[in-house]
Amino acid sequence: MKQFNTLLPVLIFVGAWIVTKDIILATGALMIALTLQVAYEKLTKGFVDKKLLFTWILVILLGGATLALRDPIFIQWKVSIVNWLFASILLGFSYLKGSYLMKDFIEESMPGIPDKAWKNATNLMSLGFIVIGFVNLYFVFYTSLDTWVYFKLFGVFGISFIFITLTIVYLSKFMSKTTFSKESQ
């Protein structure tokens, strides 16, 4: 369900684009969808997930610039900025604090994995975020706006899926056999 909620504003953005071919209207729809999502989370959970809040702030700022200046470049850059900041946060925690955010999120479902593996997994996911940011810029500057919108939906999802799959496969190699035998009981 959480993955659908994450994808919903993007689907609304792409849907508005498909129906109207108007990036200003699609950006406004994205801003409204994310604002409603933030409000819903705050009302139902009492707090807003940091990733969602951060994305919402950037969408409001860059989407607002797109609307005010009638220039799609601001909302197009959001994909790169968000992904590069996610990579920076992961790498910052890893190299500056010696802790691994990924481990904090998924260690319960993948126990017994050594810190060296978490560090490598963090590097791999960070690389994925960096790649998404640069590939996005290729689509921003070298393709049509229509192609970029479809990249935003399918390309970002595809690249993310590849790096998540690689990370899970990598981490699963470190799971002990006792972990699997405990889960089957």
C-alpha positions as CSV (number, residue, x, y, z in Angstrom):
1,M,0.0,0.0,0.0
2,K,2.8,2.4,0.9
3,Q,4.4,1.9,-2.6
4,F,1.0,2.8,-4.2
5,N,0.8,5.9,-2.1
6,T,4.3,6.9,-3.1
7,L,3.4,6.3,-6.8
8,L,0.0,8.0,-6.7
9,P,1.1,11.6,-7.1
10,V,3.3,10.6,-10.1
11,L,0.4,8.8,-11.6
12,I,-1.8,11.9,-11.2
13,F,1.0,14.0,-12.7
14,V,1.3,11.7,-15.7
15,G,-2.5,11.3,-16.0
16,A,-2.9,15.1,-16.1
17,W,-0.1,15.3,-18.7
18,I,-1.7,12.6,-20.9
19,V,-5.1,14.3,-20.8
20,T,-4.0,17.9,-21.3
21,K,-0.4,17.9,-22.6
22,D,-0.1,21.0,-20.3
23,I,2.9,20.8,-18.0
24,I,1.6,23.7,-15.9
25,L,-1.7,21.9,-15.2
26,A,0.2,18.6,-14.6
27,T,2.5,20.3,-12.1
28,G,-0.4,21.9,-10.3
29,A,-2.1,18.5,-10.1
30,L,1.2,17.0,-8.6
31,M,1.4,19.8,-6.1
32,I,-2.2,19.3,-5.0
33,A,-1.9,15.5,-4.8
34,L,1.3,15.7,-2.7
35,T,-0.3,18.3,-0.4
36,L,-3.3,16.1,0.1
37,Q,-1.1,13.1,0.8
38,V,1.0,15.1,3.4
39,A,-2.2,16.3,5.1
40,Y,-3.7,12.8,5.1
41,E,-0.6,11.3,6.6
42,K,-0.5,14.1,9.3
43,L,-4.1,13.6,10.2
44,T,-4.0,9.7,10.2
45,K,-0.6,9.0,11.6
46,G,0.1,12.2,13.5
47,F,3.4,12.7,11.6
48,V,4.6,12.9,8.0
49,D,7.3,10.5,6.7
50,K,10.5,12.5,6.2
51,K,11.0,11.3,2.6
52,L,7.5,12.4,1.8
53,L,7.8,15.7,3.6
54,F,11.1,16.5,1.8
55,T,9.7,15.6,-1.6
56,W,6.6,17.7,-0.9
57,I,8.7,20.7,0.1
58,L,10.8,20.4,-3.1
59,V,7.6,19.9,-5.3
60,I,6.1,23.1,-3.7
61,L,9.2,25.1,-4.3
62,L,10.2,23.9,-7.7
63,G,6.6,23.3,-8.8
64,G,5.8,26.8,-7.6
65,A,8.7,28.2,-9.7
66,T,7.4,26.2,-12.7
67,L,3.9,27.7,-12.3
68,A,5.1,31.2,-11.6
69,L,7.6,31.4,-14.4
70,R,5.7,29.1,-16.8
71,D,8.9,27.1,-17.3
72,P,9.0,23.3,-16.8
73,I,12.7,23.1,-16.1
74,F,12.2,23.6,-12.4
75,I,9.9,20.6,-11.9
76,Q,12.1,18.6,-14.3
77,W,15.2,19.2,-12.1
78,K,13.3,18.0,-9.0
79,V,13.9,14.4,-10.0
80,S,17.6,14.9,-10.0
81,I,17.8,17.0,-6.9
82,V,15.7,14.6,-4.8
83,N,17.7,11.5,-5.9
84,W,21.0,13.2,-5.4
85,L,20.0,14.3,-1.9
86,F,18.8,10.8,-1.0
87,A,22.3,9.5,-2.2
88,S,24.0,12.2,-0.2
89,I,22.0,11.4,3.0
90,L,22.8,7.6,2.6
91,L,26.4,8.3,2.0
92,G,26.7,10.9,4.7
93,F,25.3,8.6,7.3
94,S,27.6,5.8,6.1
95,Y,30.9,7.7,5.9
96,L,30.4,10.5,8.4
97,K,28.4,8.7,11.1
98,G,29.4,5.1,10.5
99,S,25.7,4.1,10.5
100,Y,23.6,2.7,7.7
101,L,20.1,4.0,7.2
102,M,19.1,1.0,5.0
103,K,20.0,-1.3,7.9
104,D,17.8,0.7,10.3
105,F,14.8,0.3,7.9
106,I,15.1,-3.4,6.8
107,E,17.4,-5.2,9.3
108,E,14.4,-6.8,11.0
109,S,13.5,-8.6,7.8
110,M,17.1,-9.4,6.9
111,P,18.9,-10.0,10.2
112,G,22.5,-11.2,10.7
113,I,24.0,-9.2,7.8
114,P,27.5,-7.8,8.6
115,D,28.1,-4.0,8.6
116,K,30.5,-4.3,5.6
117,A,27.6,-5.7,3.5
118,W,25.3,-2.9,4.7
119,K,28.0,-0.4,3.6
120,N,28.3,-2.0,0.2
121,A,24.5,-2.0,-0.1
122,T,24.4,1.6,0.9
123,N,26.9,2.4,-1.8
124,L,24.9,0.5,-4.4
125,M,21.6,2.2,-3.6
126,S,23.4,5.6,-3.6
127,L,24.8,4.8,-7.0
128,G,21.3,4.1,-8.1
129,F,20.0,7.5,-6.9
130,I,23.0,9.2,-8.6
131,V,22.3,7.4,-11.8
132,I,18.7,8.3,-11.8
133,G,19.6,12.0,-11.3
134,F,22.0,12.0,-14.3
135,V,19.8,10.0,-16.6
136,N,16.9,12.4,-15.7
137,L,19.1,15.3,-16.9
138,Y,19.7,13.5,-20.2
139,F,16.0,13.3,-20.7
140,V,15.5,16.9,-19.6
141,F,18.0,18.3,-22.0
142,Y,18.0,15.9,-24.9
143,T,14.4,14.7,-25.4
144,S,11.0,16.2,-25.6
145,L,8.9,17.1,-22.6
146,D,6.5,14.3,-23.5
147,T,9.4,11.8,-23.5
148,W,10.6,13.2,-20.1
149,V,7.2,12.7,-18.5
150,Y,7.1,9.1,-19.5
151,F,10.7,8.6,-18.3
152,K,9.6,10.1,-15.0
153,L,7.0,7.4,-14.6
154,F,8.6,4.3,-16.3
155,G,12.3,5.1,-16.4
156,V,12.7,6.2,-12.7
157,F,10.7,3.2,-11.6
158,G,12.7,0.9,-13.8
159,I,16.1,2.1,-12.7
160,S,14.9,2.0,-9.0
161,F,13.6,-1.5,-9.5
162,I,17.0,-2.7,-10.9
163,F,19.0,-1.2,-8.1
164,I,16.6,-2.4,-5.4
165,T,16.7,-5.9,-6.8
166,L,20.5,-5.9,-7.0
167,T,20.7,-4.7,-3.4
168,I,18.3,-7.3,-2.2
169,V,20.1,-10.1,-4.1
170,Y,23.4,-8.9,-2.7
171,L,22.2,-8.7,0.9
172,S,20.4,-12.0,0.7
173,K,23.8,-13.7,0.2
174,F,24.8,-12.7,3.7
175,M,21.7,-14.0,5.4
176,S,22.6,-17.0,7.6
177,K,21.0,-20.4,7.1
178,T,19.7,-20.2,10.7
179,T,17.7,-17.1,9.7
180,F,15.9,-19.1,7.0
181,S,15.3,-22.1,9.2
182,K,13.8,-19.9,11.9
183,E,11.4,-18.3,9.4
184,S,10.2,-21.7,8.2
185,Q,9.2,-22.9,11.7
